[in-house]
Amino acid sequence: MPDGTAQQAAQHGINLDIHRAHSARMYDYYLGGVTNFPADREAAGRALDAFPNARIAAHANRGFMHRSTRAIAALGIDQFLDVGTGIPTSPNLHEIAQQVNPAVRAVYADNDPIVLTHAEALLDSTPEGRTAYVQGDVRDPGTILDAAAETLDLDRPVALSMNALLHFIADRPGHGAADIVAAFTARLAPGSYLAISHFTPDFEPEATARLVHVYRSSGTEAQARTHAELAALFHGWHLLDPGIVSTPRWRPDPGTPAITDEQASCYAAVARLR
Ligand SMILES: C[S@@+](CC[C@H](N)C(=O)[O-])C[C@H]1O[C@@H](n2cnc3c(N)ncnc32)[C@H](O)[C@@H]1O
């Protein structure tokens, strides 16, 4: 990424904080993107030493986002709220959903300024649909939801996705991942959908612990969660088949290369609000 990018961002009052590794840019590096800086690549290199399957896991996670979005859109949902969007990577969520229904409206939210500087790629909607970007923190659901309500009708079902996001939220009394999901849930209409993917220690406990340590030592909160902890996030929701499984096992497309639970080390699930 050209160094001038950070300077251009600074001229618009955006501090990309390029001397510290950011999770969005490390993820972009795993996916083979170029929107990352030396500090991100250094931390990503340590992450790959700790958990050599990080690239495979990132691609498997993207695959879950594609399949779950397609499945939810095929169920007739035409409003999407994607929190922790990441640096735009084609196909983006709205592109997948609008292939099913061109009238889909999608709102994206992320707290990393690097995503804001690339947000125009997320605003490339079909004429029938609409997309919007909100700079917001998942720990402040009200702000994200209020901004999303300018584009989405929250009195109708919405598909809320939090993919590869909540493992960057450490549990603290009253402020954990479950509290965040509950706060979003309280504002959603019955018939809404929730898609979550999340890093887990269940398959590769030692490598997972090493990876969590790399993120924490780079200044990013991180917490891998077990199957039971994931299930708790879906309190009040009805899980769709096949329930909570590793990302490659969630309704795989026929003929896709086999990825093991250990390589993915990430759970995924989709649920419907009763
Ligand atoms: C690993 S990326 C996942 C991107 C995309 N959801 C996907 O699954 O391909 C995690 C994203 O979550 C964002 N993120 C981390 N903490 C966040 C927070 N507290 N609020 C909003 N976004 C956050 C990061 O900036 C990054 O873009």
The ligand as a Tripos MOL2 file, in Angstrom:
@<TRIPOS>MOLECULE
LIG
   27    29     1     0     0
SMALL
NO_CHARGES

@<TRIPOS>ATOM
      1 C1        -11.2830  -10.3010   10.6990 C.3       1 LIG1
      2 S1        -12.1140   -8.9080   10.0650 S.3       1 LIG1
      3 C2        -13.6160   -9.6370    9.4390 C.3       1 LIG1
      4 C3        -14.1290   -8.9570    8.2020 C.3       1 LIG1
      5 C4        -15.4240   -9.5440    7.6330 C.3       1 LIG1
      6 N1        -16.5160   -9.4640    8.5940 N.3       1 LIG1
      7 C5        -15.2540  -10.9910    7.2200 C.2       1 LIG1
      8 O1        -15.7040  -11.8780    7.9690 O.co2     1 LIG1
      9 O2        -14.6780  -11.2600    6.1690 O.co2     1 LIG1
     10 C6        -12.7000   -8.1500   11.5940 C.3       1 LIG1
     11 C7        -13.2500   -6.7640   11.3940 C.3       1 LIG1
     12 O3        -13.8700   -6.3550   12.6150 O.3       1 LIG1
     13 C8        -13.5560   -5.0010   12.8480 C.3       1 LIG1
     14 N2        -13.6790   -4.7140   14.2730 N.ar      1 LIG1
     15 C9        -12.8750   -5.1360   15.2860 C.ar      1 LIG1
     16 N3        -13.3090   -4.6470   16.4630 N.ar      1 LIG1
     17 C10       -14.4110   -3.9140   16.1710 C.ar      1 LIG1
     18 C11       -15.3090   -3.1370   16.9640 C.ar      1 LIG1
     19 N4        -15.1490   -3.0350   18.2950 N.pl3     1 LIG1
     20 N5        -16.3400   -2.5120   16.3540 N.ar      1 LIG1
     21 C12       -16.5110   -2.6000   15.0050 C.ar      1 LIG1
     22 N6        -15.6880   -3.2960   14.2080 N.ar      1 LIG1
     23 C13       -14.6460   -3.9420   14.7790 C.ar      1 LIG1
     24 C14       -12.1340   -4.8550   12.3330 C.3       1 LIG1
     25 O4        -11.8140   -3.4980   12.0750 O.3       1 LIG1
     26 C15       -12.1690   -5.7130   11.0920 C.3       1 LIG1
     27 O5        -12.5470   -4.9640    9.9730 O.3       1 LIG1
@<TRIPOS>BOND
     1     1     2 1
     2     2     3 1
     3     2    10 1
     4     3     4 1
     5     4     5 1
     6     5     6 1
     7     5     7 1
     8     7     8 2
     9     7     9 1
    10    10    11 1
    11    11    12 1
    12    11    26 1
    13    12    13 1
    14    13    14 1
    15    13    24 1
    16    14    15 ar
    17    14    23 ar
    18    15    16 ar
    19    16    17 ar
    20    17    18 ar
    21    17    23 ar
    22    18    19 1
    23    18    20 ar
    24    20    21 ar
    25    21    22 ar
    26    22    23 ar
    27    24    25 1
    28    24    26 1
    29    26    27 1
@<TRIPOS>SUBSTRUCTURE
     1 LIG1         1 GROUP 0 **** ****
